[in-house]
Amino acid sequence: MKFRSAVLEYRLQKGPEEFVPIYHYPDIELEQILARRECEFFVKEGVTYKQLSSAIEDELFIIYLEVYEDGLAEQEERSQGIKLEIRELNAQKDHPLITSEYVTNHLDVLCMIGSVYTYYHGKEWERDSAEMDEDRKAYVLYVTPTGYTI
């Protein structure tokens, strides 16, 4: 099989063995599918979904989800490029922003969210999880400090 572009479908779990399609993305770049598949969480229309698994059927990529929490949809920020935020996993402090940047392609996103360790502000951070926030058009990498400093 050769993939340059494909189709992505998100399916929501309705029962133990029942999944229904909820979002469908025709003609999406493979790099974007892979970056989305690396994310444990997906946010759309104010709902946060948790990824259960993923599959591929011919040229159809599928990400299986369950509802994690409901919320309000946040507004997208106008920007050039793909936004990537690095946030400390700390719910008590509303997941403080460590840094954010704009990248030009999804392979750059995948390189960051697929890494176990990253280094910012002279500290080592360990990956906890990642999310694709479609409402804000941003990827978010959640990390925790390891205690190691550079």
Secondary structure, 3 states (H helix, E strand, C coil): CCCCEEEEEEEEEEECCEEEEEEEEEEEEHHHHHHHHCCCEEEECCEEEEEEEEEEECCEEEEEEEEEEECCCCCCCCCCCEEEEEEECCHHHCCCEEEEEEECCHHHHHHHHCCCEEEECCEEEEEEEEEEECCCCEEEEEEEEEEEEC
